Amino acid sequence: MSAGKRFALLCLLSLSAFSCNYFRGEQPEPVTQVSDSVTNHEIKEQNLLFGIPADSFNITTGHFRPNRFLSGILLDHGITMQEIDQMIRNSSSVFDVKNIRAGNHYTLFCDTDSAERARYLVYEHDAATSYVFSFNDSLNITPHVKEMSSLIRYASGTIKTSLWEAMIDGGMHPLLVAELSKIFAWTVDFFGLQKGDSFKVIYEELFIGGESIGPGKIYGAEFTWTGKTTQAIPFIQDGRETFFDSEGNSLRRAFLKSPLEFARITSRYSASRMHPILRIRRPHLGVDYAAPVGTPVYAVGDGKVVSAGTENGSGKMVKIVHNSVYSTAYLHLSRFGQGIATGVFVKQGDVIGYVGSSGLSTGPHLDFRFYMNGSPVDPLKVDAPSVEPVSDENKPEFEKSKIVVLNLLGTIRADSVN
């Protein structure tokens, strides 16, 4: 790393830590003892797994299956419903068992005798955090946080086929694609990327046990799409960190560019399109996105659901009124999102349904429609208004962050990873 880049990075970290409180904060201390009856000295001499002396137990592992509850596992290993209920009430402020995710891994520590009563169940919530359910002298849930380290990295790439391939070819973590997609979701049409579009990013990469678990904080980014370059500068305003461009305008818009995260356009807005089923020409007043059945569909903006039902050839459909000017519709859904019904209010990014093939449809896709003053418009050409820019009182502090981020982005060579 050059001296200039090293100096700029130090400035960035200083601004992040002291001026804008950007850092994620200190990681919680890993739990080193969860047993109620084993001394610290004894623990150090034994093989520890999630802070538990593993050699003292019979260990079995598994995954939480859909519609199988925690009690179903524990009852089979000598734990009563009364004990489960007491443990949940004792530790309600630590972990809500309703947040257990189907497919996640668990480990059971059982007595070595014939009864094989469970003494611990460890639920692995994510890569960094597990929860230890203890059934010993006390009934409780304890978090076990793995030690985490991080590196500040910078990278760039040029699009040849897709953003995904550009990042993978450059040796970047796949999850960085999702992070950049979120940051530029309102300003870049990721379904319309072209060869030669490019990006730069400064980010924190997180590691557990030497293995990367993906990006943490994004310290700055830049995306060039259809010849227009937009910078993303993180800044905290009104207690919330969001990204702003170099002019201090928020990158967040009133509407997302797309109601899907990853899909491909199969049919565009048209005044005369041959209908694939009816075999007649008629207007197609939306954009079709091909995606697998069950892909989440997101509300592109805040608003009120004015219709959630089945309408002839449109199949299962949700209509949202966003304000006095704009409204949107989502057609051919397989099912509606949880709680979605006529009259409810939704926020931008809420799941309002899932991709399907209901109604007149040749295959799984979403027909997305956009209306302005009641008339259909091309969703891909809607220029959504921005939310609040950097306020006048915050501009001096923002300018400091902007100068450091832009200088550092300017030092990153094309198609590099460091």
NORDA-V308529 format. One record per helix or strand of 3 or more residues. SS is the DSSP state (hx for helix, st for strand). FROM is the first residue (numbers start at 1). LEN is the number of residues. If there is no record, write none. Layout:
BEGIN
ss=SS from=FROM len=LEN
ss=SS from=FROM len=LEN
END
This chain:
BEGIN
ss=hx from=3 len=17
ss=hx from=40 len=5
ss=hx from=54 len=3
ss=st from=58 len=6
ss=hx from=70 len=6
ss=hx from=81 len=10
ss=hx from=97 len=3
ss=st from=105 len=6
ss=st from=118 len=7
ss=st from=129 len=7
ss=st from=139 len=7
ss=st from=148 len=11
ss=hx from=163 len=7
ss=hx from=175 len=9
ss=st from=198 len=11
ss=st from=211 len=15
ss=st from=228 len=10
ss=st from=240 len=5
ss=st from=264 len=4
ss=st from=270 len=5
ss=st from=281 len=4
ss=st from=287 len=4
ss=st from=296 len=3
ss=st from=303 len=8
ss=hx from=312 len=3
ss=st from=316 len=6
ss=st from=326 len=11
ss=st from=351 len=6
ss=st from=365 len=8
ss=st from=375 len=3
ss=hx from=379 len=3
ss=hx from=392 len=19
END
